Amino acid sequence: MTYSVYQHWDPLRVCIVGKSYSPEFYSFIKNTRVRTVMERIARETEEDYQKLITLLQSFGVEVLRPNVTDNYKDYLSRNNKIYPPPMTPRDWSTMVGNRFYYNWNDGLQVYNDIKADHWPNIKSLSEFQTIEEYQKQEVYEAIRSDSYLNYYDYEKIIHQIQGQGNTVISNPIRNASGIINGAQITRIGKDLYIGTAYDQNVSNAVEISKGVAQLFTDYRCHIVNTQGHSDGTFCPVVPGLIVSLVDIPTYKDTFPDWEVIYLPGQSWHKVKEFLTLKKKNKGKWWVPGEELNDEFTDFVESWLGHWVGYVEETVFDVNMLVIDEKNVVCNNYNKEVFAAFERFGITPHIVNFRHRYFWDGGLHCITSDIHREGTMKDYFPNRG
């Protein structure tokens, strides 16, 4: 049976779920204040993963997971920085129809993961081209020899997909402006919706669209100005219903006559202060020894001391995973959203992924659906 995904509300049958490091992984940390916090985050993260896995399995979903070890030295980069755990398979994989695309992210992402403190902060692929040659070589070497796919044993998952007879494509999905990952792609039958990256805008939408259309000639391709991962901006839950953080004017063209529930100021927008703090500490975040740094210690402790309770109680994330047209997994309760679910006959299942902002991934990001029952449908046949 060949795996495929044509609509992300078709019945889910096979799904990758990410994985974090275990509490034992952090045994090398000498600062007990930091180690205790990291052990708790690791423990609660896996608890929440297991809640999600149990829910998915209750619907007959086969769950696949990457492997990690408890030895931090297995994940050291060339500049002695620990690679982040394989939390978000959506960022490196996606099934479009029966074609499975997988890749480690582009040089920009790897650069930000391995960069030394004195390296410049960059936000776009064009800026990446301006860095020192030795820095580029460090990135290329990391991609070649320190592949996340090899570290985290994704190959077993890839081999399983190949064994189903799927076309497996190891090259990144590229458009005219760079690399597209699974978190930017919304699959709705004959139509693919591609979110713009942080450094893109709709002014080059035609160029972007042409690049994508060359890859997916059997689809109609559309650009949505999300300025980042589209699954963190909007979620077409079922035919006729969208939940969105922002008012994107093109919805009336891309999803004519669909109801849109707007949640301004929710999700990532509510935690900007913490994200700013996290960005400030990112250079110390994965460097062994920096856990003795008072500034870093304060950052880690502030997460449990203030932020985790705040986001558990007040933030609703549109980063949802749809199991089928009658069931959706979300992180929290929201009166307006749940009322819409009731109108559409949808049952919400709450799995509060408590540390999603600490790890940069909501319920959709920490999964990657690789098989759903169903064939391609055309929800907008008037488009031809």
Order of alpha helices (4+ residues) and beta strands (2+ residues): beta-alpha-beta-beta-beta-alpha-alpha-alpha-alpha-alpha-beta-beta-beta-beta-beta-alpha-beta-beta-beta-alpha-beta-alpha-alpha-alpha-beta-beta-alpha-beta-alpha-beta
